[in-house]
Amino acid sequence: MDGFDLIIFDCDGVLVDSEIIAAEVESRLLTEAGYPIGVEEMGERFAGMTWHNILLTIEREASIPLSASLLDKSEKLLDARLAEEVQVIDGVKSMLSRIRKPYCICSNSASHRLELMLSKVGLKEVFAPHIYSAKDLGPDRVKPKPDIFLHGAKQFDADPAHTLVIEDSVHGIAGAKAAGMRVVGFTGASHTYPSHADRLTEAGAETVISRMNELPDVIAALAEWQGAI
């Protein structure tokens, strides 16, 4: 077996530096709604989760009824800021030019937001048409469920066991592992926190990188190791 069949990238916090913007918007809305929370805690606890599931989690934990209007309010505020501010993760474009295997995006973000962000940073044409949103599969099929990863692999007829996922969140890693895939953790986005790498390792990442220019060599090393077992 010649290495991996497919490389799957998460989008937010892996290809684009959007998680910090989301954390800023969402922490402010939650604090105003009576649930004080800082930006770093948002990233540490909720990175990789949908806003809807974040609200449900907080309602269960804190017994605070959160207005349904927060859903729409966050969407509008976040889309506006992303359209102006989102940047590509440093080193992504040169890294992709060195990847010799098929690759795609599997994300929890909605399709319209993926198009907005990837178009702004010049990555849409690099990945299109292989840009997949878990929300398109159904509201109950987002990460940490494995559905979007299995969907991505199916488009390439790739064996999940020979698929490598690049993820920045515990929830994303859980989904990839549930899909039977191998995972590299990434901590190079602005929302990273002191225990980030440790938490990704504990969740199942085989190794963790903080710079995208490391990834091609890591892929080659993991593929060689896989071929030896």
Salt bridges, closest charged atoms under 4 A:
ASP2 OD2 - LYS101 NZ 3.49
ASP5 OD2 - HIS162 ND1 3.97
ASP10 OD1 - LYS143 NZ 2.99
GLU24 OE1 - ARG81 NH2 2.60
GLU32 OE2 - ARG28 NH1 3.16
GLU41 OE2 - ARG45 NH1 3.80
GLU61 OE1 - ARG45 NH2 2.54
GLU75 OE1 - ARG113 NH2 3.28
ASP79 OD2 - HIS112 NE2 2.98
ASP79 OD1 - ARG113 NE 2.83
GLU85 OE1 - ARG81 NH2 2.90
GLU115 OE2 - LYS124 NZ 2.98
ASP147 OD2 - ARG141 NE 2.78
ASP159 OD2 - HIS162 ND1 3.65
GLU167 OE2 - LYS143 NZ 2.72
ASP168 OD2 - HIS191 NE2 2.86
GLU206 OE2 - ARG182 NE 2.65
GLU214 OE2 - ARG211 NH2 3.35
ASP217 OD1 - ARG98 NH2 3.74
